[in-house]
Amino acid sequence: MSAPSITLVARLAASAADSRRGVVRLHPEVLDALGLRSWDAVTLTGARVTTALVAAGDGPPGQATLDDVTLSNAGLSDGASVVVAPAAVEPARLVRLTGSQLARAALTPETVRLALLGKVVTGGDAVSLLPQDIEPAPGLDASAARRRVAGALGAAWTSELLTVATVEPAGAVAVRPSTVVGWEGGAVTGEAPVAAAGTVRPAAAAAAATGPGSGTSATPTAPVTPPVPVEDLVGNTDAARRLVEWLELTFDRPELLVRLGGTAKLGVLLVGPEGVGKLTLVRSTAAAVDASCVELAAPGAAALEARAASERVHEALRIARDSARNGTRTVLVITDVEALLPAAEPPPLATLVIDALRDAVMTPGLALVATTSAPESVDPRLRGPDLVDRELGLALPDVRTRTELLRRLLAGVPTADGVDLRAVAERTPGFVVADLAAVRREAAVQAALRHSGEGDPQVCQQDLLDAVGSVRPISMSSSETLRTGGITLDQVGDMVETKQALTEAVLWPLQYPDSFARLGVSAPRGVLVYGPPGCGKTFLLRALAGTGQLNVIAVKGAELLDKYVGESERAVRELFRRASDAAPSLVFLDEIDALAPRRGQSSDSGVADRVVAALLTELDGAQPLRDVIVVGATNRPELIDPALLRPGRLERLVYVPPPDAAARAEILRAAGRNTPLAADVDLDALGADLEGYSAADCAAVLREAALTAMRESLDAVSVTGAHIAAARKAVPASLDPAQLASLEGYAERRPG
C-alpha cells in the first residue's frame, strides 16, 4: 500500500529560527492526516525530490512552510505546488560531500559530522552548517558544533553551503553519531563520533563488546582512534596519573580502602578551563586501567524537556550499572555537569539525578567523573561526601606546554624552514589545546590560499602568526576584549616615566615571575591610572596590552551593576573567573570611580557597596589571583573607595599628565597624517600655542579645521592656517587648572 500524500502550496519561511535548517512546517491537521509526528521525515516533490524534517506550524492547512535551502533542494519557488508524503529514512553509513576550497581546507570531516548530526539528507541536496538545534539530535552539543565550525571558517560559516555527493544506503538517510562523513575524493572521519548519552565508548581501539543482558545498542561502526597515552597528555600528565591511581585503587583494591577506613566508591569532579582537554584526559586514564567509558553530555540532556531529560540520564546510568555488574570496569563521565545540575535555581530534575547518581556510585566496578569549567555554578549537593568527594584541577598551558602542544599538532604538517614555535607560543597567552588546534586549521587555510600550485605546499611562520591573530581563545569568547590595533608602547610619544611605571607594574610580573620569586617579593596586584580627561589613559593601556601580548578584558564604568540582588556580585566573580581562565591577562576597569565609589554614600539600595566588597574580595581574598593584573582608569580618583587603593589591591598609582608643547606637536602630527596641510600650517608652533589642550582637544582642532575647509568648499584640497585659526576659536581648551592641580597632588594625599 502506497504512503499517503498531499499537495500543498510551498511558502518560504519568514522565521530566522528555521533558516537553512532543513525543516518544513505543516498545519497540525495535515500532520494527523499523513500520520506524522513532529520531527519525522517527509519527501517533498517539486522539480526534484528531496527530504526534510517536518514540524508543526501555525500556517493555514493548505500551506507548507519551507526554509530557503529546502525550497531550493525541491526545485521550487515561493508559491509553487509541492507534494508532501511520509519518508522512509535509514541511518546513514556513509555521507560524502563537496564544498568550496575554503570549506574543504578548514573543516575536518569530524567537524562536518557534528554540524550535520540529526539532519536528513538526500544525494544532490545542499546542506548548511547550521546545526539542527531546533530539536537537537541525541548526543548533539549544538554550542560545540557552532564553536568548531565558526572557529574554522570565521564569520562566513552561517552562509556556507555544502552539497551531498553520495550517501550509503541510497535514498533518504539520517546523519547519526556512527555515520562516516568525508569529502568527495578525500578523507573520511578518522575518529570516533562524540558519544551520545548511554553510549559505551571502549577504552581500547577495538570496539567494545557488551555482555549478555546489558541492553546496550550496537557499538559505533566508524573507525575509533585509540585514546592518547597518559604520557602524551602534555601539561596534564600529573593530573592523569593521579586519576589513574584513584581508579586502580577503586577497581583493583577496594578491600584495602575499606580496611583502612575509606570507601570503595570513587566520585571525581574534574575542573579546568573549557577546551583544556578534560574529556580526553578521562578517556586516556580509563584506557590506562582497561575500563570503558559511558559518556553523558549534560548540555544535550538539559536541553530536553523534563521527561525526555530524565529518560536520557537514567538510560546512561542503567547502561553504566549493567556494564559494571557484568564485570567490565566502567567510568561514567558527565561532561559540563553544571548544565544538568546548576547551582542557581536547580530544576526539580536535579534532585532525581543526584539521588540516581548516589545509587550508581555505590555499584562495585563503577566510577563517576564529572567535568566542569565553572565549579562555582555546580549544585553543591553533587560535591557531597557521599557522591563526588574529590576534585582534580587542570591548569592552563604555559609557554613551554603550548610550544610542545604546537610541535605535536604540527608533527604531520609540512612546515617551512625557520618556523619558531616558541615565538608562536609566546603570542598565545590563555590558549588551550582546542585553541591551538584552531590555529593549526587557520594556518592551513592561509597556506592553502597562498599556494599557487607550484611546489610543495608548506605552512610558514607568518601563516601561524596570522592564524593566532584571527583565532579568539575559548576563554575570551564571552568577554569584551580591548582592541589594541597593533599599537605598542614604542609608538606612544613622550610620557617616558609613565610608560616605565606601567611596564614595571603590569608587564614585569607577567613576563618575569622568576625574578620576583627569586627576590622573595610579591608582584603588584593592580594599578590605578589617573589623569585629566582626554589625555590618553585608554590609548596608553591599549599600547600596553599590545606590547605585552596580553589577553585584555575591558569593563566600562558601571556595566557590572545590576538592579537584581546578587547579580552584580555574580558578574564580578564571573569577570575574574574569565580572567583567570585566560591568564596571563589584564582586567581593565575604565571609569572605575563609577564602579567602585566610596561606600556608604550611595542611594542605590547598597548595590555599589556590594560591588566594591566583591572587588576587594577578588583582588585580595582567600584565593589569590595568579597571572592576572587589574588596571583601573579614572579622572576622579578622590571618588574611589579608599580600601581599593591600599597595598595588595590597586597599590600603584600612575599619573598620566597632560601633554606638553612637544607632545602636543607630536599628537597633531599623528592626528593629521592623512590630512593635507597647507604650507602656512606650522604644527610645532600650533602645539606650543595650545596650552591647556588635552590630546583629544588637539585632535578635535584638526578635525574642526578640516570641516571648516569643507564648509568653504566641498572641493577643498587642503587645510590652511586660516582654517586652523577658526578651529581654535570653535574648540576651547578642556583642561581645568584647578582639576590639574588637584590631580597632580593626589598621590601625596592618597587615602591611608
C-alpha positions as CSV (number, residue, x, y, z in Angstrom):
1,M,0.0,0.0,0.0
2,S,1.5,3.4,-1.1
3,A,2.1,6.1,1.5
4,P,-0.5,8.9,1.7
5,S,0.5,12.2,0.1
6,I,-1.0,15.7,-0.2
7,T,-0.4,18.6,-2.5
8,L,0.2,22.0,-0.8
9,V,1.4,25.5,-1.6
10,A,5.1,26.0,-0.8
11,R,5.9,29.2,1.1
12,L,9.3,30.5,2.2
13,A,9.8,30.5,5.9
14,A,9.9,34.0,7.4
15,S,11.3,32.8,10.8
16,A,15.0,33.2,11.2
17,A,15.0,30.3,13.6
18,D,14.1,27.9,10.7
19,S,16.5,29.4,8.2
20,R,18.7,26.8,6.5
21,R,17.8,24.0,9.0
22,G,16.2,21.5,6.5
23,V,12.7,21.9,8.2
24,V,9.2,22.0,6.7
25,R,6.3,23.1,8.8
26,L,2.8,21.8,8.3
27,H,-0.5,22.5,9.9
28,P,-1.3,20.0,12.8
29,E,-4.3,18.7,10.9
30,V,-2.1,17.9,7.9
31,L,0.3,16.1,10.2
32,D,-2.6,14.0,11.5
33,A,-3.9,13.3,8.0
34,L,-0.5,12.0,6.9
35,G,0.1,10.0,10.1
36,L,3.1,12.1,11.0
37,R,4.6,13.3,14.3
38,S,6.9,16.3,14.7
39,W,10.5,15.6,13.6
40,D,9.5,12.7,11.4
41,A,10.9,12.8,7.8
42,V,8.9,13.7,4.7
43,T,9.7,13.6,1.0
44,L,9.0,16.9,-1.0
45,T,8.4,16.5,-4.7
46,G,8.7,19.6,-6.9
47,A,11.0,19.9,-9.8
48,R,13.1,17.3,-8.0
49,V,12.7,15.1,-4.9
50,T,14.2,16.0,-1.6
51,T,13.8,15.1,2.1
52,A,13.3,17.2,5.1
53,L,12.2,17.1,8.8
54,V,8.6,18.0,9.5
55,A,7.3,20.1,12.4
56,A,4.0,21.6,13.4
57,G,3.4,25.2,12.1
58,D,0.8,27.9,12.6
59,G,0.2,28.5,8.9
60,P,-3.1,27.6,7.1
61,P,-3.8,23.9,6.4
62,G,-3.2,24.2,2.6
63,Q,0.4,25.6,3.1
64,A,3.8,24.1,3.6
65,T,6.4,26.4,5.0
66,L,9.9,25.6,3.8
67,D,13.3,27.1,4.7
68,D,15.3,28.6,1.8
69,V,17.7,25.6,1.4
70,T,14.9,23.1,1.4
71,L,12.9,25.1,-1.1
72,S,15.9,25.2,-3.4
73,N,16.5,21.4,-3.0
74,A,13.0,20.7,-4.1
75,G,13.4,22.9,-7.2
76,L,10.5,25.2,-6.1
77,S,9.8,28.8,-6.0
78,D,7.7,30.6,-3.4
79,G,4.0,29.9,-4.1
80,A,4.6,26.7,-6.2
81,S,2.8,23.4,-5.6
82,V,4.7,20.7,-3.6
83,V,3.7,17.1,-2.9
84,V,4.4,16.0,0.7
85,A,4.5,12.4,1.8
86,P,6.0,10.4,4.7
87,A,9.5,9.3,4.0
88,A,11.3,6.1,4.9
89,V,14.7,7.1,6.3
90,E,17.6,4.8,7.2
91,P,20.6,5.7,9.3
92,A,23.4,6.8,7.1
93,R,26.5,4.6,6.9
94,L,28.4,7.0,4.7
95,V,27.9,10.6,3.5
96,R,30.3,12.2,1.1
97,L,30.2,15.9,0.5
98,T,31.6,18.6,-1.9
99,G,32.2,22.2,-1.0
100,S,34.3,25.3,-1.5
101,Q,38.0,25.2,-1.4
102,L,37.9,27.1,1.9
103,A,35.5,24.6,3.5
104,R,37.5,21.6,2.4
105,A,40.7,23.1,3.7
106,A,39.3,24.3,7.0
107,L,36.7,21.8,8.1
108,T,37.6,18.3,9.3
109,P,35.1,15.5,8.5
110,E,34.5,15.2,12.2
111,T,33.5,18.9,12.4
112,V,31.2,18.5,9.5
113,R,29.6,15.4,11.0
114,L,29.0,17.3,14.3
115,A,27.2,20.1,12.3
116,L,25.1,17.6,10.3
117,L,24.1,15.4,13.2
118,G,20.3,14.8,13.3
119,K,19.7,16.1,9.7
120,V,18.0,14.1,6.9
121,V,19.8,14.4,3.5
122,T,19.5,13.0,0.0
123,G,22.1,12.8,-2.7
124,G,22.3,16.1,-4.6
125,D,20.9,18.2,-1.7
126,A,22.5,21.3,-0.5
127,V,23.0,21.5,3.3
128,S,24.1,24.3,5.6
129,L,26.5,24.0,8.5
130,L,23.9,25.4,11.0
131,P,23.3,22.6,13.5
132,Q,19.8,21.2,13.7
133,D,19.3,22.6,17.2
134,I,15.5,23.4,16.9
135,E,15.0,19.8,18.1
136,P,18.6,18.7,19.0
137,A,19.7,15.2,17.9
138,P,20.7,12.8,20.7
139,G,24.3,13.5,21.6
140,L,24.4,16.8,19.7
141,D,26.1,19.7,21.6
142,A,24.9,22.5,19.3
143,S,27.1,25.1,21.0
144,A,30.1,22.9,20.5
145,A,29.2,22.4,16.8
146,R,28.8,26.2,16.4
147,R,32.1,26.9,18.0
148,R,34.0,24.4,16.0
149,V,32.6,25.5,12.6
150,A,32.9,29.2,13.5
151,G,36.5,28.7,14.6
152,A,37.3,27.0,11.3
153,L,35.5,29.3,8.8
154,G,35.1,32.6,10.7
155,A,32.1,34.8,10.2
156,A,31.1,33.3,6.9
157,W,30.2,29.9,8.4
158,T,26.5,30.6,8.6
159,S,26.2,31.2,4.8
160,E,28.4,28.3,3.7
161,L,26.6,25.5,1.8
162,L,27.8,22.0,1.1
163,T,26.5,19.6,-1.5
164,V,25.7,15.9,-0.7
165,A,27.6,13.9,-3.3
166,T,26.8,10.3,-2.3
167,V,25.1,8.6,0.5
168,E,25.0,4.9,1.7
169,P,22.5,3.4,1.6
170,A,21.0,5.2,-1.4
171,G,17.9,7.3,-0.8
172,A,17.0,9.5,2.2
173,V,19.3,9.0,5.2
174,A,19.7,10.5,8.6
175,V,23.1,11.5,9.9
176,R,23.8,9.7,13.2
177,P,26.8,9.5,15.5
178,S,28.0,6.4,13.8
179,T,27.8,7.9,10.3
180,V,31.1,8.1,8.4
181,V,31.4,11.6,6.9
182,G,34.0,12.7,4.4
183,W,34.9,14.9,1.4
184,E,34.4,13.5,-2.1
185,G,37.7,12.2,-3.2
186,G,39.2,12.9,0.3
187,A,39.5,11.6,3.8
188,V,36.6,10.4,5.9
189,T,36.1,10.7,9.7
190,G,39.1,9.3,11.4
191,E,38.0,9.4,15.0
192,A,35.0,8.0,16.9
193,P,31.9,10.2,17.0
194,V,31.0,12.2,20.0
195,A,29.4,9.6,22.3
196,A,25.7,10.1,22.9
197,A,24.2,9.6,26.3
198,G,24.3,5.9,27.2
199,T,26.9,5.0,24.5
200,V,29.7,2.8,25.7
201,R,33.0,4.1,24.4
202,P,35.6,1.4,24.5
203,A,38.8,2.0,26.3
204,A,40.9,0.3,23.7
205,A,41.0,0.9,19.9
206,A,38.8,-2.2,19.2
207,A,35.1,-1.9,19.5
208,A,33.7,-2.8,22.9
209,A,31.5,-5.9,23.1
210,T,28.8,-5.8,25.7
211,G,27.9,-8.8,27.7
212,P,24.5,-10.6,27.6
213,G,21.7,-8.7,29.1
214,S,23.4,-5.4,29.1
215,G,20.7,-3.8,27.0
216,T,23.2,-1.6,25.1
217,S,22.7,-0.9,21.4
218,A,25.2,-1.8,18.7
219,T,28.6,-0.2,19.1
220,P,29.6,2.6,16.6
221,T,30.7,1.4,13.2
222,A,33.1,4.3,12.5
223,P,36.8,3.8,13.0
224,V,37.8,4.5,16.6
225,T,41.0,6.5,17.3
226,P,43.0,4.9,20.2
227,P,43.0,7.1,23.3
228,V,46.0,9.3,23.9
229,P,48.6,7.6,26.1
230,V,48.8,9.2,29.6
231,E,52.4,10.1,29.0
232,D,51.5,12.1,25.9
233,L,48.9,14.3,27.7
234,V,51.2,17.4,27.5
235,G,50.7,19.6,30.6
236,N,48.1,17.3,32.2
237,T,50.3,14.2,32.8
238,D,50.4,14.7,36.6
239,A,46.7,15.0,36.9
240,A,46.2,12.0,34.7
241,R,48.5,9.8,36.7
242,R,46.7,10.8,39.9
243,L,43.3,9.8,38.4
244,V,44.9,6.5,37.2
245,E,46.0,5.8,40.8
246,W,42.5,6.5,42.2
247,L,40.9,4.3,39.5
248,E,43.3,1.4,40.2
249,L,42.6,1.6,43.9
250,T,38.9,1.6,43.3
251,F,38.8,-1.2,40.7
252,D,41.7,-3.4,42.0
253,R,42.0,-2.9,45.7
254,P,38.6,-1.9,47.1
255,E,39.0,-4.1,50.2
256,L,42.2,-2.2,51.1
257,L,40.3,1.1,51.1
258,V,37.6,-0.4,53.3
259,R,40.1,-1.9,55.7
260,L,41.8,1.5,56.1
261,G,38.5,3.3,56.9
262,G,37.7,4.6,53.4
263,T,35.1,3.6,50.9
264,A,35.4,1.6,47.7
265,K,33.5,4.2,45.7
266,L,35.0,7.0,43.6
267,G,33.5,10.3,42.5
268,V,35.7,12.9,41.0
269,L,35.0,16.5,39.8
270,L,37.4,17.4,37.0
271,V,37.8,21.1,36.9
272,G,39.5,23.1,34.1
273,P,39.0,25.8,31.5
274,E,36.9,25.0,28.5
275,G,38.9,23.3,25.8
276,V,41.8,22.3,28.0
277,G,41.2,18.5,27.4
278,K,39.2,17.2,30.3
279,L,37.3,14.6,28.4
280,T,40.4,13.5,26.6
281,L,42.1,13.0,29.9
282,V,39.3,10.9,31.3
283,R,39.3,8.7,28.2
284,S,43.1,8.2,28.4
285,T,43.0,7.3,32.1
286,A,40.2,4.9,31.5
287,A,42.2,3.2,28.8
288,A,45.2,3.0,31.1
289,V,43.2,0.9,33.6
290,D,41.4,-1.1,30.9
291,A,38.0,0.5,31.7
292,S,35.2,1.5,29.4
293,C,33.6,5.0,29.4
294,V,29.9,5.7,29.4
295,E,29.5,9.4,28.4
296,L,26.6,11.6,29.2
297,A,26.6,15.1,27.6
298,A,24.9,17.2,30.2
299,P,24.1,20.2,28.0
300,G,22.3,17.9,25.5
301,A,20.2,16.3,28.2
302,A,19.4,19.6,29.9
303,A,18.1,21.0,26.6
304,L,15.3,18.4,26.5
305,E,12.0,18.7,28.3
306,A,12.0,17.2,31.8
307,R,10.6,13.8,30.9
308,A,13.0,13.2,28.0
309,A,15.9,14.5,30.0
310,S,15.1,12.1,32.9
311,E,15.0,9.2,30.4
312,R,18.3,10.2,28.9
313,V,20.0,10.3,32.2
314,H,18.5,7.1,33.6
315,E,19.4,5.3,30.4
316,A,23.0,6.3,30.7
317,L,23.1,5.2,34.4
318,R,21.4,1.9,33.5
319,I,24.0,1.1,30.9
320,A,26.9,2.1,33.2
321,R,25.5,-0.1,36.0
322,D,24.8,-3.1,33.8
323,S,28.3,-2.8,32.3
324,A,29.9,-2.8,35.8
325,R,27.7,-5.7,37.0
326,N,28.8,-7.7,34.0
327,G,32.4,-7.4,35.2
328,T,33.6,-4.6,32.9
329,R,35.4,-1.8,34.7
330,T,33.3,1.3,33.9
331,V,33.8,5.0,34.2
332,L,30.6,7.1,33.9
333,V,31.6,10.6,32.5
334,I,29.2,13.5,32.8
335,T,30.6,16.4,30.7
336,D,29.8,20.0,31.6
337,V,27.8,18.9,34.6
338,E,26.7,22.4,35.5
339,A,24.2,22.4,32.7
340,L,22.3,19.5,34.2
341,L,22.9,20.4,37.9
342,P,23.1,24.2,38.1
343,A,23.7,25.9,41.4
344,A,21.3,28.7,40.7
345,E,17.6,27.6,40.8
346,P,18.2,23.9,40.2
347,P,15.3,22.3,38.4
348,P,13.2,19.6,40.0
349,L,15.0,17.0,37.8
350,A,18.3,17.8,39.7
351,T,17.2,16.1,42.9
352,L,16.2,13.0,41.0
353,V,19.6,13.0,39.1
354,I,21.6,13.4,42.3
355,D,19.7,10.5,44.0
356,A,20.3,8.3,41.0
357,L,24.0,9.2,40.9
358,R,24.3,8.3,44.6
359,D,22.9,4.8,43.9
360,A,25.1,4.4,40.8
361,V,28.4,5.2,42.5
362,M,27.8,2.5,45.1
363,T,27.9,-0.1,42.3
364,P,31.2,-2.1,42.5
365,G,33.4,-1.6,39.5
366,L,31.8,1.8,38.6
367,A,33.5,5.2,39.0
368,L,31.9,8.6,38.4
369,V,33.8,11.5,36.8
370,A,32.0,14.8,36.2
371,T,33.7,17.6,34.3
372,T,33.1,21.4,34.5
373,S,34.7,24.7,33.6
374,A,32.7,26.6,36.2
375,P,32.8,24.8,39.5
376,E,31.0,27.6,41.3
377,S,28.0,27.0,39.1
378,V,27.6,23.4,40.1
379,D,24.9,22.3,42.5
380,P,26.7,21.9,45.9
381,R,24.9,18.7,46.6
382,L,26.9,17.0,43.8
383,R,30.1,17.6,45.8
384,G,28.8,16.0,49.0
385,P,30.9,13.4,50.8
386,D,28.6,10.6,49.6
387,L,28.8,11.4,45.9
388,V,31.7,13.4,44.4
389,D,34.2,13.9,47.2
390,R,37.4,14.5,45.2
391,E,38.4,17.3,42.9
392,L,41.1,17.4,40.3
393,G,42.1,20.6,38.6
394,L,43.7,21.2,35.2
395,A,45.7,24.3,34.6
396,L,46.1,26.5,31.5
397,P,49.1,25.5,29.5
398,D,52.1,27.8,30.0
399,V,54.5,28.9,27.2
400,R,56.6,25.7,27.4
401,T,53.5,23.5,27.3
402,R,52.0,25.5,24.4
403,T,55.2,25.1,22.5
404,E,55.2,21.3,22.9
405,L,51.5,21.2,22.0
406,L,52.1,23.1,18.8
407,R,55.0,20.8,18.0
408,R,52.8,17.7,18.3
409,L,49.9,19.3,16.5
410,L,52.1,20.2,13.6
411,A,54.1,16.9,13.6
412,G,52.4,15.7,10.4
413,V,52.1,19.1,8.7
414,P,54.7,20.2,6.1
415,T,56.3,23.4,7.6
416,A,58.8,25.7,6.1
417,D,62.3,26.1,7.5
418,G,62.7,28.6,10.2
419,V,59.3,28.1,11.9
420,D,59.8,29.2,15.5
421,L,57.1,27.5,17.6
422,R,58.3,29.2,20.8
423,A,57.6,32.6,19.2
424,V,54.1,31.4,18.2
425,A,53.5,30.1,21.7
426,E,54.5,33.4,23.3
427,R,51.8,35.1,21.2
428,T,49.1,32.8,22.5
429,P,48.5,33.6,26.2
430,G,45.4,31.9,27.6
431,F,45.1,29.5,24.6
432,V,44.2,25.9,25.4
433,V,44.8,22.8,23.2
434,A,41.4,23.4,21.3
435,D,42.5,26.9,20.5
436,L,45.9,25.8,19.3
437,A,44.2,23.2,17.1
438,A,42.1,26.1,15.7
439,V,45.4,27.9,15.0
440,R,46.6,24.9,13.0
441,R,43.4,24.9,11.0
442,E,43.5,28.6,10.3
443,A,47.2,28.4,9.3
444,A,46.4,25.6,6.9
445,V,43.7,27.8,5.3
446,Q,46.2,30.7,5.0
447,A,48.8,28.4,3.4
448,A,46.3,26.8,1.0
449,L,45.1,30.2,-0.2
450,R,48.7,31.3,-0.7
451,H,49.8,28.2,-2.5
452,S,50.0,28.8,-6.3
453,G,50.0,25.2,-7.3
454,E,53.7,25.1,-7.9
455,G,56.0,23.2,-5.5
456,D,55.0,21.5,-2.2
457,P,52.6,23.4,0.0
458,Q,54.0,24.4,3.4
459,V,52.9,26.3,6.5
460,C,55.3,29.1,7.2
461,Q,55.9,31.3,10.3
462,Q,53.7,34.1,9.0
463,D,50.8,31.7,8.4
464,L,50.9,30.7,12.1
465,L,51.2,34.3,13.3
466,D,48.3,35.4,11.2
467,A,46.3,32.5,12.4
468,V,47.0,33.5,16.0
469,G,45.5,36.9,15.3
470,S,42.4,35.5,13.8
471,V,41.6,32.9,16.5
472,R,39.9,34.1,19.6
473,P,40.6,31.8,22.6
474,I,37.7,30.0,24.1
475,S,38.3,31.6,27.4
476,M,37.6,35.0,25.9
477,S,34.7,34.1,23.8
478,S,32.1,35.7,26.1
479,S,34.2,38.7,27.1
480,E,34.6,42.2,25.7
481,T,38.2,42.4,24.7
482,L,40.2,45.6,24.3
483,R,41.2,46.2,20.7
484,T,44.9,47.1,20.6
485,G,45.0,47.9,16.9
486,G,48.6,46.7,16.8
487,I,49.8,49.7,19.0
488,T,52.8,49.2,21.3
489,L,54.4,51.4,23.9
490,D,57.2,52.3,21.4
491,Q,54.6,54.1,19.3
492,V,53.5,56.3,22.2
493,G,55.4,59.6,22.2
494,D,56.8,61.2,25.3
495,M,55.5,60.0,28.7
496,V,58.7,58.2,29.4
497,E,58.2,58.0,33.2
498,T,54.6,56.9,32.8
499,K,55.4,54.1,30.4
500,Q,58.2,52.9,32.6
501,A,55.9,52.8,35.6
502,L,53.3,50.8,33.8
503,T,55.9,48.4,32.3
504,E,57.2,47.7,35.8
505,A,53.8,47.3,37.4
506,V,52.0,45.4,34.7
507,L,54.4,43.7,32.3
508,W,57.2,42.7,34.6
509,P,55.0,40.5,37.0
510,L,53.7,38.6,33.9
511,Q,56.9,38.4,31.9
512,Y,59.5,37.8,34.8
513,P,57.8,35.9,37.6
514,D,61.0,34.1,38.4
515,S,62.7,37.4,39.3
516,F,60.0,38.2,41.8
517,A,60.2,34.7,43.3
518,R,64.0,34.9,43.5
519,L,63.9,38.1,45.4
520,G,61.1,36.9,47.7
521,V,58.6,39.6,46.9
522,S,55.0,39.6,45.6
523,A,54.2,41.3,42.3
524,P,51.8,44.2,42.4
525,R,48.2,43.1,42.2
526,G,46.8,46.2,40.5
527,V,47.4,49.7,39.2
528,L,45.3,52.8,39.2
529,V,46.0,55.0,36.1
530,Y,44.6,58.5,36.7
531,G,44.8,61.9,35.0
532,P,42.7,64.6,33.3
533,P,40.2,63.5,30.7
534,G,41.2,63.2,27.1
535,C,44.9,62.7,27.8
536,G,45.3,59.2,26.6
537,K,44.8,56.8,29.5
538,T,42.8,54.2,27.5
539,F,45.2,54.7,24.5
540,L,48.1,54.0,26.8
541,L,46.6,50.8,28.1
542,R,45.9,49.6,24.6
543,A,49.6,50.1,23.8
544,L,50.5,48.3,27.0
545,A,48.3,45.3,26.0
546,G,49.8,45.3,22.5
547,T,53.4,45.3,23.9
548,G,52.8,42.5,26.4
549,Q,50.7,40.3,24.1
550,L,48.1,40.0,26.9
551,N,44.5,39.0,26.9
552,V,42.7,42.1,28.0
553,I,39.1,42.0,29.4
554,A,37.6,45.5,29.3
555,V,34.8,46.7,31.6
556,K,33.4,50.1,31.1
557,G,32.2,52.1,34.0
558,A,29.2,50.7,35.9
559,E,28.2,48.0,33.4
560,L,28.6,45.4,36.1
561,L,25.9,47.0,38.2
562,D,22.5,45.2,38.1
563,K,19.3,46.0,39.9
564,Y,18.6,42.4,40.9
565,V,20.1,41.3,44.3
566,G,23.2,39.2,43.9
567,E,23.6,39.7,40.2
568,S,26.2,42.4,40.4
569,E,28.4,40.3,42.8
570,R,28.0,37.3,40.5
571,A,29.1,39.4,37.5
572,V,32.2,40.4,39.4
573,R,33.0,36.8,40.2
574,E,32.4,35.8,36.6
575,L,34.7,38.6,35.4
576,F,37.6,37.4,37.5
577,R,37.0,33.8,36.7
578,R,37.2,34.5,33.0
579,A,40.4,36.5,33.6
580,S,41.9,33.5,35.5
581,D,40.9,31.2,32.7
582,A,42.6,33.5,30.1
583,A,45.7,34.1,32.2
584,P,48.1,35.8,31.7
585,S,45.5,38.5,31.4
586,L,44.8,42.1,32.2
587,V,41.4,43.3,33.6
588,F,40.8,46.9,32.5
589,L,38.2,48.8,34.6
590,D,37.6,52.0,32.7
591,E,35.9,54.8,34.7
592,I,36.4,52.9,37.9
593,D,35.0,55.7,40.0
594,A,31.6,54.7,38.7
595,L,32.1,51.1,39.5
596,A,33.7,51.4,43.0
597,P,32.6,54.6,44.7
598,R,33.1,55.3,48.3
599,R,30.9,53.0,50.4
600,G,28.1,54.4,52.5
601,Q,27.5,57.4,50.2
602,S,25.2,55.9,47.5
603,S,21.4,55.7,47.4
604,D,21.1,52.6,45.3
605,S,20.0,50.1,48.0
606,G,23.6,49.1,48.6
607,V,24.3,47.7,45.1
608,A,27.5,49.8,44.7
609,D,28.7,48.9,48.2
610,R,28.3,45.2,47.5
611,V,30.2,45.5,44.2
612,V,33.0,47.2,46.0
613,A,33.1,44.4,48.6
614,A,33.1,41.8,45.8
615,L,36.0,43.6,44.1
616,L,38.0,43.8,47.3
617,T,37.4,40.1,47.9
618,E,38.5,39.1,44.4
619,L,41.6,41.3,44.5
620,D,42.9,40.3,47.9
621,G,40.7,37.4,49.1
622,A,41.3,33.8,50.2
623,Q,42.1,32.7,46.7
624,P,44.9,34.8,45.3
625,L,44.9,35.9,41.7
626,R,47.6,34.3,39.6
627,D,48.9,35.9,36.4
628,V,46.1,38.5,36.4
629,I,46.7,42.2,36.7
630,V,43.9,44.7,37.4
631,V,44.2,48.2,36.0
632,G,41.7,50.9,36.8
633,A,41.4,54.2,34.9
634,T,39.7,57.4,36.2
635,N,39.9,61.2,36.1
636,R,38.3,61.4,39.6
637,P,40.5,59.3,41.9
638,E,39.2,61.0,45.0
639,L,35.8,59.3,44.4
640,I,37.1,55.8,44.6
641,D,36.7,53.8,47.8
642,P,40.0,54.1,49.8
643,A,40.1,50.4,50.6
644,L,40.6,49.7,47.0
645,L,43.8,51.7,46.9
646,R,45.7,50.1,49.8
647,P,48.7,47.8,49.2
648,G,47.8,44.4,47.9
649,R,45.0,45.9,45.7
650,L,45.3,48.8,43.3
651,E,48.5,49.7,45.1
652,R,50.4,51.5,42.3
653,L,49.2,54.9,41.3
654,V,50.4,56.1,37.8
655,Y,49.7,59.7,36.8
656,V,49.1,60.4,33.1
657,P,49.9,64.1,32.8
658,P,48.5,66.5,30.1
659,P,50.7,66.8,27.0
660,D,53.4,69.5,27.0
661,A,54.2,71.6,23.9
662,A,56.4,68.9,22.3
663,A,53.9,66.2,23.0
664,R,51.0,68.3,21.6
665,A,53.0,68.8,18.3
666,E,53.5,65.0,18.0
667,I,49.8,64.4,18.7
668,L,48.9,67.0,16.0
669,R,51.3,65.3,13.5
670,A,49.7,61.8,14.3
671,A,46.2,63.1,14.0
672,G,46.9,64.9,10.8
673,R,49.0,62.3,9.0
674,N,46.2,61.8,6.5
675,T,45.1,65.5,6.3
676,P,46.6,67.6,3.5
677,L,48.0,70.7,5.3
678,A,48.9,73.9,3.5
679,A,52.5,75.3,3.7
680,D,51.4,78.0,6.2
681,V,50.5,75.4,8.9
682,D,53.2,75.1,11.5
683,L,52.3,72.2,13.8
684,D,55.2,72.9,16.2
685,A,54.1,76.5,16.7
686,L,50.5,75.4,16.9
687,G,51.4,72.8,19.6
688,A,53.2,75.4,21.7
689,D,50.2,77.7,21.4
690,L,47.6,75.1,22.6
691,E,48.3,75.5,26.3
692,G,45.6,73.7,28.3
693,Y,44.5,71.5,25.5
694,S,44.3,67.7,26.0
695,A,45.3,65.1,23.4
696,A,41.6,64.8,22.4
697,D,41.3,68.6,22.1
698,C,44.4,68.7,19.8
699,A,42.8,66.1,17.5
700,A,39.5,68.0,17.6
701,V,41.2,71.2,16.4
702,L,42.5,69.5,13.3
703,R,39.1,67.8,12.7
704,E,37.3,71.1,13.1
705,A,39.8,72.8,10.7
706,A,39.0,70.2,8.0
707,L,35.3,70.7,8.5
708,T,35.8,74.5,8.2
709,A,37.6,73.9,4.9
710,M,34.7,71.8,3.7
711,R,32.2,74.5,4.7
712,E,34.0,76.9,2.4
713,S,34.1,74.5,-0.4
714,L,33.3,70.8,-0.8
715,D,36.1,70.7,-3.4
716,A,38.7,71.9,-0.9
717,V,42.1,70.1,-1.2
718,S,44.0,71.3,1.8
719,V,43.6,72.8,5.3
720,T,45.2,76.3,5.7
721,G,46.3,78.3,8.6
722,A,43.1,80.4,8.4
723,H,41.1,77.2,8.9
724,I,43.3,76.3,11.9
725,A,42.7,79.7,13.4
726,A,38.9,79.4,13.0
727,A,39.0,75.9,14.5
728,R,40.9,77.2,17.6
729,K,38.1,79.6,18.3
730,A,35.5,76.8,17.9
731,V,37.3,74.2,20.1
732,P,38.2,75.6,23.5
733,A,40.7,74.1,26.0
734,S,39.0,71.5,28.2
735,L,41.7,71.1,30.9
736,D,40.7,72.9,34.2
737,P,43.7,74.3,36.0
738,A,42.1,73.6,39.4
739,Q,41.5,70.0,38.5
740,L,45.0,69.6,37.1
741,A,46.4,70.9,40.4
742,S,44.2,68.5,42.4
743,L,45.3,65.5,40.3
744,E,49.0,66.4,40.3
745,G,49.0,66.3,44.1
746,Y,46.7,63.3,44.6
747,A,49.5,60.8,45.0
748,E,50.8,62.6,48.1
749,R,47.2,63.0,49.5
750,R,46.1,59.4,48.7
751,P,43.9,57.8,51.4
752,G,45.8,55.7,54.0
